[in-house]
Amino acid sequence: MKELALVNLTNTLVDKSVAIYLLYIGGGLYSVVYGWFAGYLVSTLLGLVLTVKFLGILGKPHPIKPLLNFSYPLHISGVLVFISGWVDQLLILPYMGESSLAYYGLAARAAAVPGLISLSIVTALFPQLSELHARNGRENLRNAFYVSTRYAVLVSFPAILGLAALANLVIAIFAGAQYSEAALPLAFLCLAGLPGVLGAAMNPILLTLERTRTALAITVISIFSNMAISYFTLAYLNLGMVGPAWARIFASIVGLGLGVYLLRGVVEINFDREALWKASVGSIFMVVAVVSLEKLVFHWYLLPLYIAVGVAVYFFSLVALRTIKKRDIELIYDYLPIRLKQMAFWLDRMTVAK
């Protein structure tokens, strides 16, 4: 996982550095494209070097047919997921014009940031699920789903709702006050990420069970829902940028519901309902505190203060609701670097529920 993180970080750093430098010297919009190429080239070479180091390149190759049967639905799904990130924006262009597309595109990019937390959980989860399934069968998949949704909810819910609550301020800081129209669609697009958090472990489990066609079917139906509702809200209801944002919420709910229905046919899964309602209540307390503070004192340089207050309110809400368990502290202790393990000790002392 450390090497995978290094490859991804290299891609991002090279991509952005090259693009920013070329933009600075007057390279125009092609600077962004050149940055993409540079980032992919360097990270691909680094990935090949690490692959040779850990796996080698000699030996009998794996039969190609089983690999293609497993992976082709994933390639199709990847293309469709990429399209789904743009389909509502492509519909906004003919119905609302270029200016609205700029606002909505900005909101869509900002709303994707909290989802990186769930993505990191998914990335780390798949190899672990594969190993557990090979050793002990499907029972471990059920336990892994329960545990992974617990931590995805506890971490991602406050991040998503916090960004939604501070949408006006975030847009003003990172884009400018002239983009304030993007704040409302940003808040709705953040809400569209909540169902995805609950289903963070579904795709890795489907891949572990080699049900790639099922994963593809869920993706196709979700995208169709997004397209149909986006078109209806723009062409007939005239809801503006909020319409496609609502479409994403609906498509996300459809994807979650369909995933639960199909997955329960092969694996008995359960959500951590306690973590779900307590994280929701704690996040509501956090949003109330942050919005109240923002109404009282509003300025861009106070963003760190809003975040600190939100984190504190959310954490102490979890403590008051007896959400944090002994096993959570043990997990934190196992994953923290040596110099930060003392933090787990103090968290343990503050933990109410043992």
Backbone hydrogen bonds, N-H to C=O, Kabsch-Sander energy under -0.5 kcal/mol:
donor,donor_aa,acceptor,acceptor_aa,energy
5,A,1,M,-2.4
6,L,2,K,-1.9
7,V,3,E,-2.3
8,N,4,L,-2.3
9,L,5,A,-2.6
10,T,6,L,-2.5
11,N,7,V,-2.2
12,T,8,N,-2.1
13,L,9,L,-2.8
14,V,10,T,-2.6
15,D,11,N,-2.4
16,K,12,T,-2.6
17,S,13,L,-2.3
18,V,14,V,-2.5
19,A,15,D,-2.2
20,I,16,K,-2.8
21,Y,17,S,-2.3
22,L,18,V,-2.5
23,L,19,A,-2.4
24,Y,20,I,-2.3
25,I,21,Y,-1.8
26,G,23,L,-1.2
27,G,22,L,-3.2
31,S,28,G,-1.9
32,V,29,L,-1.3
33,V,29,L,-0.8
34,Y,30,Y,-2.6
35,G,31,S,-2.0
36,W,32,V,-1.9
37,F,33,V,-2.2
38,A,34,Y,-2.5
39,G,35,G,-2.6
40,Y,36,W,-2.8
41,L,37,F,-2.6
42,V,38,A,-2.4
43,S,39,G,-2.3
44,T,40,Y,-2.2
45,L,41,L,-2.2
46,L,42,V,-2.3
47,G,43,S,-2.6
48,L,44,T,-2.3
49,V,45,L,-2.2
50,L,46,L,-2.3
51,T,47,G,-2.2
52,V,48,L,-2.4
53,K,49,V,-2.0
54,F,50,L,-2.3
55,L,51,T,-2.9
56,G,51,T,-1.3
67,L,63,P,-0.9
68,L,64,I,-2.4
69,N,65,K,-2.6
70,F,66,P,-1.8
71,S,67,L,-2.5
72,Y,68,L,-2.7
75,H,71,S,-2.2
76,I,72,Y,-2.2
77,S,73,P,-2.6
78,G,74,L,-2.6
79,V,75,H,-2.0
80,L,76,I,-2.4
81,V,77,S,-2.8
82,F,78,G,-2.0
83,I,79,V,-2.3
84,S,80,L,-2.8
85,G,81,V,-1.3
86,W,83,I,-2.1
87,V,83,I,-1.8
88,D,84,S,-0.5
90,L,86,W,-2.6
91,L,87,V,-1.5
92,I,88,D,-1.6
93,L,89,Q,-1.6
95,Y,91,L,-1.1
96,M,92,I,-3.2
97,G,92,I,-0.9
97,G,93,L,-1.3
101,L,97,G,-1.6
102,A,98,E,-2.1
103,Y,99,S,-1.9
104,Y,100,S,-2.9
105,G,101,L,-2.8
106,L,102,A,-1.8
107,A,103,Y,-2.1
108,A,104,Y,-2.7
109,R,105,G,-2.0
110,A,106,L,-2.2
111,A,107,A,-2.6
112,A,108,A,-0.9
113,V,110,A,-1.3
115,G,111,A,-0.5
116,L,112,A,-0.5
116,L,113,V,-1.7
117,I,114,P,-1.6
118,S,114,P,-0.6
119,L,115,G,-2.3
120,S,116,L,-2.2
121,I,117,I,-1.7
122,V,118,S,-2.5
123,T,119,L,-2.7
124,A,120,S,-1.9
125,L,121,I,-1.5
126,F,122,V,-1.8
128,Q,124,A,-0.7
129,L,125,L,-2.7
130,S,126,F,-2.4
131,E,127,P,-1.9
132,L,128,Q,-2.5
133,H,129,L,-2.9
134,A,130,S,-2.1
135,R,131,E,-1.7
136,N,132,L,-3.1
137,G,133,H,-1.5
140,N,137,G,-0.8
142,R,138,R,-1.7
143,N,139,E,-1.8
144,A,140,N,-2.6
145,F,141,L,-2.3
146,Y,142,R,-1.9
147,V,143,N,-2.5
148,S,144,A,-2.8
149,T,145,F,-2.2
150,R,146,Y,-1.5
151,Y,147,V,-1.9
152,A,148,S,-2.3
153,V,149,T,-2.3
154,L,150,R,-2.4
155,V,151,Y,-1.8
156,S,152,A,-2.7
157,F,153,V,-1.8
159,A,155,V,-0.9
160,I,156,S,-2.8
161,L,157,F,-2.6
162,G,158,P,-2.2
163,L,159,A,-1.9
164,A,160,I,-2.0
165,A,161,L,-2.2
166,L,162,G,-1.8
167,A,164,A,-1.1
170,V,166,L,-2.9
171,I,167,A,-2.4
172,A,168,N,-2.0
173,I,169,L,-2.3
174,F,170,V,-2.5
175,A,171,I,-2.0
176,G,171,I,-1.6
179,Y,176,G,-2.0
180,S,177,A,-1.6
182,A,179,Y,-2.2
183,A,180,S,-1.8
186,L,182,A,-1.8
187,A,183,A,-2.0
188,F,184,L,-1.9
189,L,185,P,-2.7
190,C,186,L,-2.0
191,L,187,A,-1.6
192,A,188,F,-1.3
193,G,190,C,-1.7
194,L,191,L,-1.3
196,G,192,A,-0.5
197,V,193,G,-1.3
197,V,194,L,-0.6
198,L,194,L,-1.4
199,G,195,P,-1.5
200,A,197,V,-1.5
202,M,199,G,-1.4
203,N,199,G,-0.6
205,I,201,A,-1.8
206,L,202,M,-2.5
207,L,203,N,-2.4
208,T,204,P,-2.4
209,L,205,I,-2.1
210,E,207,L,-1.5
211,R,206,L,-3.2
212,T,210,E,-0.8
215,A,211,R,-1.6
216,L,212,T,-2.2
217,A,213,R,-2.3
218,I,214,T,-2.1
219,T,215,A,-1.8
220,V,216,L,-2.5
221,I,217,A,-2.3
222,S,218,I,-2.1
223,I,219,T,-2.3
224,F,220,V,-2.4
225,S,221,I,-2.2
226,N,222,S,-2.2
227,M,223,I,-2.7
228,A,224,F,-2.7
229,I,225,S,-2.3
230,S,226,N,-2.3
231,Y,227,M,-2.4
232,F,228,A,-2.1
233,T,229,I,-2.7
234,L,230,S,-1.8
235,A,231,Y,-3.1
236,Y,232,F,-2.0
237,L,232,F,-1.6
239,L,233,T,-2.2
242,V,239,L,-0.9
243,G,240,G,-1.2
245,A,241,M,-1.2
246,W,242,V,-2.5
247,A,243,G,-2.1
248,R,244,P,-1.9
249,I,245,A,-1.7
250,F,246,W,-2.5
251,A,247,A,-2.8
252,S,248,R,-2.3
253,I,249,I,-2.1
254,V,250,F,-2.6
255,G,251,A,-2.4
256,L,252,S,-2.1
257,G,253,I,-2.8
258,L,254,V,-2.7
259,G,255,G,-2.2
260,V,256,L,-2.6
261,Y,257,G,-2.2
262,L,258,L,-2.6
263,L,259,G,-2.5
264,R,260,V,-2.2
265,G,262,L,-0.6
266,V,263,L,-1.8
267,V,263,L,-2.9
269,I,267,V,-0.7
273,R,271,F,-1.6
276,L,272,D,-2.1
277,W,273,R,-2.5
278,K,274,E,-2.2
279,A,275,A,-2.5
280,S,276,L,-1.8
281,V,277,W,-2.4
282,G,278,K,-2.7
283,S,279,A,-2.2
284,I,280,S,-2.1
285,F,281,V,-2.4
286,M,282,G,-2.2
287,V,283,S,-2.7
288,V,284,I,-2.5
289,A,285,F,-2.3
290,V,286,M,-2.7
291,V,287,V,-2.9
292,S,288,V,-2.2
293,L,289,A,-2.2
294,E,290,V,-2.7
295,K,291,V,-2.4
296,L,292,S,-1.8
297,V,293,L,-3.0
299,H,297,V,-0.6
302,L,299,H,-1.6
303,L,300,W,-1.6
306,Y,302,L,-2.3
307,I,303,L,-2.4
308,A,304,P,-2.4
309,V,305,L,-2.8
310,G,306,Y,-2.6
311,V,307,I,-2.7
312,A,308,A,-2.3
313,V,309,V,-2.7
314,Y,310,G,-2.4
315,F,311,V,-2.7
316,F,312,A,-2.5
317,S,313,V,-1.7
318,L,314,Y,-2.1
319,V,315,F,-2.1
320,A,316,F,-2.5
321,L,317,S,-2.1
322,R,319,V,-1.4
323,T,318,L,-2.8
329,I,325,K,-1.5
330,E,326,K,-2.1
331,L,327,R,-2.1
332,I,328,D,-2.4
333,Y,329,I,-2.6
334,D,330,E,-2.0
335,Y,331,L,-1.5
336,L,332,I,-1.8
340,L,337,P,-1.5
341,K,337,P,-0.5
341,K,338,I,-1.2
343,M,340,L,-1.6
344,A,340,L,-0.6
344,A,341,K,-0.6
345,F,341,K,-1.2
346,W,342,Q,-1.8
347,L,343,M,-2.3
348,D,344,A,-2.2
349,R,345,F,-1.7
350,M,346,W,-1.4
351,T,347,L,-0.9
351,T,348,D,-0.5
353,A,324,I,-0.6
354,K,352,V,-0.5
